[in-house]
Every structure is written in C-alpha cells, then in structure tokens.
C-alpha cells in the first residue's frame, strides 16, 4: 500500500499532524509513505521508518513549490492521499481514497482534533515522534545520564509571543532551588538559530555545572530527541513545546498572542498559563504591527506561572 501524506511547513503544526501518521502506519503496517512537508519538519521524520520518501516543500514565488512537488509525486498511483494543506496536488495525483483538509473542518477545535476529523476519526490520535539511532546517540551525548533535567525554551519565532527572558530565569531558579519541584536538576536551554540572545540570558543564570547549552546547536529532529531526555519542559508556544509534549515529557506552555484552545500542548501530561487578555485583546491597539509590536506577554506574571505549575504538577507528572 502506498500513502501520500502532505503536512505543514511549520514545526508545531507538523508535529500535531503526526498522530495521523502513527494511526495510519498502525492500521496499514505494510504501507509505504511519501511525505511532503516543510524543510524544517523533515528532520523530525528521520526515525519514521515507514517513510519511503520525505520531500521538502520549500515555499517559492508563484506557488512553484507545489508544481515541483507534483512533478516529484505524480508518477505513482496512491491507495490513500491525506492532504492537510488543501493543495491542488492531492486532486491531481492518481488515488483510490482522498482525505483533504477543507471548509468542513471545525477550526475552533484543537489542531489535533481538526486533523483527526479529516480522516473522520472520533478519537484523535495523539502526536508522536520517532527518532533514528543516530539522533538518539547524539542526544545522549548532549544530555548524558546523571540526574533529572529541566528543559527550557525561552524563545519563539515571533517576539510578540516570547515571554521575557528574565521571567524564565526566575522560574528556573524557583524550580531548581533546594526543596522545590526539581531541586538540583540540570537545565537544558533550547533555541533555534537567530534566537540566541534571550536564550543566552537564561543560560547565563544557571550554575555552570548544571547548564546544558543547546542554543542553535541542533536541527529540529535532534532538538526533539534531546527534549525526550528531559523530565519537565517549560517554554513559549512554539514547535519545541509541541515536540516535548509529543515525546511524552511533562510540558508547561506559556501563552499570550496565540490561541490555547487550538494550540495548547496536547495530552494529559501537559498544562499551560496564559495572559489575562486573549490574543484578540492583546493585538487590539492602534498601529499594531507584528514587526514592531514588541513583547505582548508582559501581563503574564511569574507568580501566575508558578501557580499554574504547582497546581498542574501532580497531574502532568503522574501521567508521564
């Protein structure tokens, strides 16, 4: 059986779709998958052995990326096509069954539930990650055995939804101090290339013998493998947050100008705190511009995040 699976260019959305891959590979154990996704998502599929081909779809002017992708996949007849991007490609390849994300999807529901509705599943399959032997080996070198690890993702792809670094510093110190929830834990700080300044501020606050520097040192697949070795993860609404949750790590997200009902971390082992204002309220001011707005999460206090972690700790750590 041949399955064509088309998913997101974004890391978080890609991870949130991987529950469908897990479902399909379990239902059709002999299936071979051709997967189209954004270049950043490709390393996250390195350990997904049913994938015969993983084709990066790099955005180009005039939608040329879709033409190139069509040329790469059109020679085969597929048993199943799943298209979560509602592209023309899924209509133009030969297929026995097609499942295409469309207007029938209730976009007010969580993204995992939206994706599940494309396959008409009543029980949404949880996001899952797979790691190659090479990724596991390298992750073990970055985070060797030897005590608990707190993972921290103090950055995001947009300054508006990046909680101030000094507040991450406060939370890390509180979590790891004597008598606290993660007393004496090592702290792994994650960030993508281009997001170094805020992450380095957090890293600098950690005792040298407890600090693990994973700032701009990995691709998304290796970062996810490293996250899977953490005992707890705290971070902004980002792809890293979804990778941690999909790895089964107890995960706490901090939210501001985004929609938790759609993008909260998925699973019983997750929780989040958010600004008192909604996304729409945060951006409702004259002259709002994503490029110049600055941080929009100042109203989310350290005390609110501490309270959220303390309240959710028994639940999210018990189910990990």
N, C-alpha and C positions, 0 to 999 in steps of 0.2 A: 504494500500500500504506500502511495506517495501523497504527502500532505504539504501544501504550501501555506505558510503562516506569515502574515505581514503584520508587523507591530511597530511600535513608536520609535521616534528618533531620540526621545528623551530617556534618560536612565530610569527615573522613577516610574514613568508610565510603562516602560518596557518590563520592569520587574513586576509591576502589578498585573501584567498580562501573562506572566509565566505560569500561573496556576492552570491556565488553559493548556499550555504545553504539557504540563505534568499530567493533566487529565487525559489528554489525547494519547500521550505515549503509554499511559497505563491501560487505556481501552484498546489501543491497537499496538501491542508490543512489538510487532514486526514492521511497523511503519517507519519509513524514511522521510525526514523532514527537510524541506528547503525553507529557509527563514530569511525574510527581508527585514532589516531594522537599521536604525541609525548607527554610524560608526562607533559611537561611544558604548552602544549596547552590545556590540559584537564580542568583546572580551568576557562578558557575563554569560555567554553561551559556550565558552570553551570546553566546559565539562559536560555539556548536554550531548551525550554520545549518539542519540538517535538522529542528530543533525547531519545530513549528508552534505549540505552546503549552507553557509551563513553568508548572506550577501549584504554588504554595507550599502545603504541608500543615502548618499550624501547630497544634500539639497543643492540644486543648481537653478540658474535662471531659466525662466520659461518652462519649468517643470521637466527639464531634460532628464532629471534623475529618474523619473518614472518611465521614460522611454528606454533608458539604459537598463533599468530593472526588468522591463517587459522583454527586451531582447535576450536577457540572461535566462529567463524562465519559460519563455513561450514554447520551447521545443518539446515539452513533456505534457502528457495528459495527467491531471491530478485526480485522485479519488476525492480529496477534500481540499477546499480552499477556505481559509479563515483570514479575513481582512479586517483588521481593527482600525484601519485608516481610511476606509471607504474610497479606495483608489479605483481608477479605471482598469488597472491591471487585473484585478480579480474578476472583471467581466470579460476580459479579452483572452484569458488563457482557457484552455480546454479543461473542464472539470465535471465530475459527476455530482458533487454537492458543493454549494457555496454558502458561506456564512459571513455576512458583511455588516459591519457596524453602520447603522443607519438612523434615520429620524425616529424609528420606533423605540429606540433605547431611551430609558428614563434617565436623563442626565443629572437629575437631582440626587441620585443614589451614589454610593461609593463606587469608585472606578472599578474595583474588583467585581462588584455586583453588575455594573454596566457590561463589563467584558463577558461575564457568565451568561447574561441574557442573550448575547449574540449566538451562543450555542444552545440557547433555550434550557439552561441548567437552573434548577430551583435551588440547589445548594452550591454556592460559589466555591470553587476550589481555591485554596489558599496559595498565595505566591510562594514560589520555591526557587532555590538556587542550586546549581550543580558546579562543582569545582574539579578541575583537572588535577592530576597528580603533581604537575609542575607548580600549579597555583598553591596547592596545599603545602608543598615543600617550601616554597618561598615565603608563604605566610608564617610558617613555623619558624623560619629564620628571623623574620621581622618581630614576631611575638613568640618567643620561646616559652616552653612550660616554666612554671615557677610562680604561682600565686595569681590572685584574681586580677582582672584587667577591666578598667573603665574606658570605654571608647567615647570620644567626644568629637562631634562635627560642628564646629563653631562658625562655619561659613555656609553660603548658599550661592546660587547662580545670579542672585539679584540682591542688592543692598537693602531694598525695601523689606525683605523678609529675613534679614540677618540680625538676630538678637545681639546686642552689644557684647563685645568680647569680654569686657570686664565683669559682666554678669555670669558668663560661663566660668570665669576664674573663680568667682565667689561660690558657685555651685560645686565646682570640682573640689575646692578646698573643704567645703562643708561635707561633701560625700566621703572624702577620704581621710578626714581627721579622726583622731582616736575616739572610739566609742560610736562612730557613725556607721551608716549602712554599708560602706565599702572601705572601712578603715584600713589604711596601709596599702591600698590597691595601687598597682601600676596604672598609668594613664597614657593611652594611645590617642594622639591628636591627628585627625584626618583632615585633609583639604586637597582640592584639585589644583593644578597649575593655574596661576593667576589669582588665587585666593589666599596667598601666603600671609599677608600682614596680620589679619585678625587671628589666624591660627597660630602664628608665631608668638603673639601676645599671650595666648593661653599656654602654649608650650613653655614659655619662659617662666611662668609662675609655678611650675611643677619641679619638685626636687629632682636633680639630675639622675639620681639612681632609680627614680620611679618613672621617668619620662620616656615615652616611645614616640619617636618622630616619624610620622607617616604623612608629612606635608609634601604634596607634589612628588611623591616617590613611587606611585603605583598607577596602573591603569584601573578602570572601574572593576574589572574582574578580580584582580589581585587585591584591590581595596576591600571588596566584598569578602574574599577569602580571609583576609585579616580581621574584618569585622566579626566573622563567625567564631573567632577565637576569643572574643570579648565576653565578659559576664554581664555587662549592662552597657547600654548606649544612650547617650544624650545628644541631641542635635536639632538643628533647624529643620524645617520642612524641606527635604532635599532627596535626591536619589540615594545618598548614603543612608538616610533614615530608612527608606524602603528596603535597601539591601540588608540592613541589620535586622529588621523585622522578618524579612523573608528567610533569613538564616536561623530564625528561632531565638535570637538574642532578645532578652527583655529590653524594650525600647521605649524611650520617652521623647516625644517630639515637642518642639516649641513653635507655636503658630501665631502669625499676625495677618498680613495681607495675602491670605490664601484660604481655601475652603476645607476645614477639617472634616466636614460631613462627606466630602468627596475624596480627600487626600490624607486623612489621618493614617498613621501606621496601622496595618491590618493584623488582627489576631488577638487572642486572649492575653498574650504576653506583652501587650502594648498599652500605652496611655499617652495623653498629651495635655498641655496647658496652652491657653491662647490669650491674646489681648482682650480686654473688656469690650473693645469695639470689633465689629465684624469687618471683613475685607472691604465691603462696600462703604462702610462708615470711615474706614481709615484713608480711603482714597478720595473721599468727598470733600475736596477743598479746591479753591481757585488756583489755577496754574499747575495742577497735578501733572507730573511728567515722570514716567518710570526712570528716566535717565538722570533726573535731578532731584528726586523727592527725598533722597537720603533714607535713613532707617525709619521704618514705620512701626517699630515694636517697642518704643520707649515705655509704653504704658503697661507692658508685661513685667511685673516686678520679680525680683529674686525671691521674695517671700512667697509669691503665688506659685512659682515653680517648685520651691522646696515643699510647700504644702501638697502640691499635686503628686510629687514623687513619693512623699511619705504615705499619702492615702492609697496610692496605687501599688506600692511596693509589694505587699503580701500577695496580691492577685497576679501581678505580671511576673514575679519571680517564681511563684509556685507552679506556674504552667510552662516554664521554660524547660 
